[in-house]
């Protein structure tokens, strides 16, 4: 049920980003960030002496902005490496596993945000790992600042295969 | 103290027919046209997982039940046909999944290299066919490794005290297909006939991969069929001969120096037949 919900959220997000294109469910490709998102309105001063030039902000499309980043390390002898990012784009948050991500080939792996490296306390499950390697995206409702770690977690034996501290 | 004629005769049967080792391994041949077979049931219940880095972690309870057949037949006095294992296993992890099915099948040949006095030397080659299913239980509870494997061993043994005491040692190379790493294997056993119908003994055996870096392929990790599996097992045992060439063998084993498998105290009982 949770996975379906996430898939729907992911679809809606992708649809917004692509103008309802046909890429439903596919993570938005990474684009260079233009920096802090600008206000899209233009305002001009009232008729008065000209001292100061009109303050104008230019309208630019917002790109993904990395909020926190993590580098994976192995856990319990299983291989997990690469980087992950929590990003925001057009007000939509997501956890992105980068193209250098790779983990041990196993089943029942879950992507989680956790309060500690072993993921023994409070955690947020983002769903089943989509692939053992490469770029992939997991929608978030918010910046998830309560969680300091991203963890690849094996549901069968309830152990992390790898984790990264979000900084 | 003098032994009765009947007891002497039984000792002679033990030494001449059963060889010095009545259990399934060892360098002794069964002899041309002779047969030894056993049906085994073994059970393990544990919450102990040795992770690929060798740490022991607590996991949800894992239960394992196995049924197996083992048989050897003497093609000649020097060549023995071995059905090392035809088995069925059921594994479950609490609150996760359960899976059952036929295991990988092992078969091979043993060749007697020579005999000198009470010493016996032999070589053994075993093939392991991937008759199990490596995808069972989402790949976490497989019944086989999914690849062809094999093992080559040489061993020597001898007996003392008219065959009442015996011992053997074997070393070998375990070939593993696919991305699974090869390993060094070893086994040694000591046994003593307390009575013509009762043997007590102990086995130490294990495998040690040649490489120990983290496991890329963690599928089947708790099952002991994955990559980089390491263990040393010690197993006290007792054998009772019931008569008519039948008997029961009971073993209790535990492991140490283990990685990448769930371990714990395993109970095993075998009903065997010698002809």
HADDOCK unambig.tbl for C-alpha pairs under 7 A between the chains (distance, minus, plus):
assign (segid A and resid 76 and name CA) (segid B and resid 51 and name CA) 5.68 0.50 0.50
assign (segid A and resid 76 and name CA) (segid B and resid 52 and name CA) 6.40 0.50 0.50
assign (segid A and resid 76 and name CA) (segid B and resid 53 and name CA) 5.71 0.50 0.50
assign (segid A and resid 77 and name CA) (segid B and resid 51 and name CA) 6.29 0.50 0.50
assign (segid A and resid 77 and name CA) (segid B and resid 52 and name CA) 4.55 0.50 0.50
assign (segid A and resid 77 and name CA) (segid B and resid 53 and name CA) 4.13 0.50 0.50
assign (segid A and resid 77 and name CA) (segid B and resid 214 and name CA) 4.98 0.50 0.50
assign (segid A and resid 77 and name CA) (segid B and resid 215 and name CA) 6.76 0.50 0.50
assign (segid A and resid 78 and name CA) (segid B and resid 52 and name CA) 6.45 0.50 0.50
assign (segid A and resid 78 and name CA) (segid B and resid 214 and name CA) 5.55 0.50 0.50
assign (segid A and resid 78 and name CA) (segid B and resid 215 and name CA) 5.62 0.50 0.50
assign (segid A and resid 78 and name CA) (segid B and resid 216 and name CA) 6.90 0.50 0.50
assign (segid A and resid 79 and name CA) (segid B and resid 214 and name CA) 5.99 0.50 0.50
assign (segid A and resid 79 and name CA) (segid B and resid 215 and name CA) 6.44 0.50 0.50
assign (segid A and resid 79 and name CA) (segid B and resid 216 and name CA) 5.94 0.50 0.50
assign (segid A and resid 104 and name CA) (segid B and resid 215 and name CA) 6.91 0.50 0.50
assign (segid A and resid 104 and name CA) (segid B and resid 216 and name CA) 4.75 0.50 0.50
assign (segid A and resid 104 and name CA) (segid B and resid 217 and name CA) 5.46 0.50 0.50
assign (segid A and resid 104 and name CA) (segid B and resid 218 and name CA) 5.70 0.50 0.50
assign (segid A and resid 105 and name CA) (segid B and resid 216 and name CA) 6.30 0.50 0.50
assign (segid A and resid 105 and name CA) (segid B and resid 217 and name CA) 4.77 0.50 0.50
assign (segid A and resid 105 and name CA) (segid B and resid 218 and name CA) 5.50 0.50 0.50
assign (segid A and resid 105 and name CA) (segid B and resid 219 and name CA) 6.15 0.50 0.50
assign (segid A and resid 106 and name CA) (segid B and resid 139 and name CA) 6.98 0.50 0.50
assign (segid A and resid 106 and name CA) (segid B and resid 217 and name CA) 6.76 0.50 0.50
assign (segid A and resid 106 and name CA) (segid B and resid 218 and name CA) 5.20 0.50 0.50
assign (segid A and resid 106 and name CA) (segid B and resid 219 and name CA) 4.48 0.50 0.50
assign (segid A and resid 107 and name CA) (segid B and resid 138 and name CA) 5.63 0.50 0.50
assign (segid A and resid 107 and name CA) (segid B and resid 139 and name CA) 5.99 0.50 0.50
assign (segid A and resid 107 and name CA) (segid B and resid 140 and name CA) 6.41 0.50 0.50
assign (segid A and resid 107 and name CA) (segid B and resid 219 and name CA) 6.68 0.50 0.50
assign (segid A and resid 156 and name CA) (segid B and resid 96 and name CA) 5.75 0.50 0.50
assign (segid A and resid 157 and name CA) (segid B and resid 59 and name CA) 5.24 0.50 0.50
assign (segid A and resid 157 and name CA) (segid B and resid 60 and name CA) 6.39 0.50 0.50
assign (segid A and resid 158 and name CA) (segid B and resid 59 and name CA) 6.43 0.50 0.50
